[in-house]
Every structure is written in C-alpha cells, then in structure tokens.
C-alpha cells in the first residue's frame, strides 16, 4: 500500500510538472505557483501515507541504518598513530 501511495504521489507531481510547462494554474482567481501545487499534492496525499504506515517505515529504515553503521564502526580498526588520539591528563 505504501508503494501505491508513493507511486500516486510522484505521478501527481509529474502531472503538475507537465501542466505547469503548458500553462499557469488558476484557482479561485489566483495563480498557483508550482510550490503551491506541490504543497496541495502533499497535503492531499498525507492521509494516504498515514494509512499506509509511512512513519513506521521511515523509523525502521533509520533504525536499521543506525545498527549497520554502528556495528561497522564498532569493529573497524583505527588506522594511523593511536597515541595521537589519547587525551593528556590535566
């Protein structure tokens, strides 16, 4: 469901881009800029992202990234002169 929501959102952004190349969009007598149109597309698609669980997916990706990077850093050997990294007593 998240992939479908992302595909629809990026499809809408692409359609906005194509429509903007042809002519300006006017709503209620005011001209909407491309940023306004993207904002409206984001606001309309936000409930679909919420229902699809996009927040949980983002936190899973961040958590997995931190575990992989942290484990790599823990087992990485320090190259060069290690004595330079020691702090001097005050």
C-alpha positions as CSV (number, residue, x, y, z in Angstrom):
1,X,0.0,0.0,0.0
2,X,2.9,2.3,0.7
3,X,4.4,1.7,-2.7
4,X,1.0,2.5,-4.3
5,X,0.7,5.7,-2.3
6,X,4.2,6.8,-3.3
7,X,3.5,6.0,-7.0
8,X,0.3,8.0,-6.9
9,X,2.1,11.0,-5.2
10,X,5.0,11.0,-7.6
11,X,2.6,10.6,-10.5
12,X,0.7,13.6,-9.3
13,X,3.9,15.6,-9.0
14,X,4.8,14.6,-12.6
15,X,1.4,15.7,-13.9
16,X,1.8,19.0,-12.0
17,X,5.2,19.5,-13.7
18,X,3.7,18.8,-17.2
19,X,0.7,21.0,-16.6
20,X,3.0,23.9,-15.4
21,X,5.0,23.7,-18.6
22,X,1.9,24.2,-20.7
23,X,0.1,27.0,-18.7
24,X,-0.3,28.5,-15.3
25,X,-2.9,27.0,-13.0
26,X,-5.5,29.4,-11.8
27,X,-7.8,28.6,-8.8
28,X,-10.4,30.9,-7.4
29,X,-9.0,33.8,-9.5
30,X,-5.4,33.4,-8.1
31,X,-2.4,31.9,-9.9
32,X,-0.9,29.0,-8.1
33,X,2.9,28.6,-8.2
34,X,4.5,25.2,-8.7
35,X,5.4,25.1,-4.9
36,X,1.8,25.7,-4.0
37,X,0.7,22.9,-6.3
38,X,3.2,20.5,-4.8
39,X,2.1,21.6,-1.3
40,X,-1.5,20.8,-2.2
41,X,-0.5,17.4,-3.6
42,X,1.4,16.7,-0.4
43,X,-1.4,17.7,1.8
44,X,-3.9,15.6,-0.1
45,X,-1.6,12.5,-0.1
46,X,-0.6,12.8,3.6
47,X,-3.6,10.8,4.9
48,X,-2.8,8.0,2.5
49,X,0.8,7.9,3.7
50,X,-0.5,7.9,7.3
51,X,-2.8,4.9,6.5
52,X,0.0,3.1,4.6
53,X,2.3,3.4,7.6
54,X,5.0,5.6,6.1
55,X,6.1,6.8,9.5
56,X,6.8,3.2,10.7
57,X,8.7,2.5,7.5
58,X,10.9,5.6,8.0
59,X,11.7,4.7,11.6
60,X,12.5,1.1,10.6
61,X,14.9,2.3,7.9
62,X,16.6,4.7,10.3
63,X,16.9,2.1,13.0
64,X,18.4,-0.5,10.6
65,X,20.8,2.1,9.2
66,X,22.0,3.0,12.7
67,X,22.5,-0.6,13.6
68,X,24.5,-1.3,10.5
69,X,26.6,1.8,10.7
70,X,27.2,1.3,14.5
71,X,28.2,-2.3,14.2
72,X,30.6,-1.4,11.3
73,X,32.1,1.4,13.4
74,X,32.5,-0.9,16.5
75,X,34.5,-3.5,14.6
76,X,36.5,-1.0,12.5
77,X,40.2,-0.8,13.3
78,X,41.7,2.6,13.8
79,X,44.4,3.3,11.2
80,X,47.4,5.5,11.9
81,X,49.1,6.6,15.1
82,X,46.8,5.6,18.0
83,X,48.8,7.7,20.5
84,X,47.6,10.9,18.9
85,X,44.1,10.0,19.9
86,X,44.9,9.8,23.6
87,X,43.9,12.7,25.8
88,X,46.5,14.3,28.0
89,X,45.8,14.5,31.7
90,X,45.1,17.9,33.1
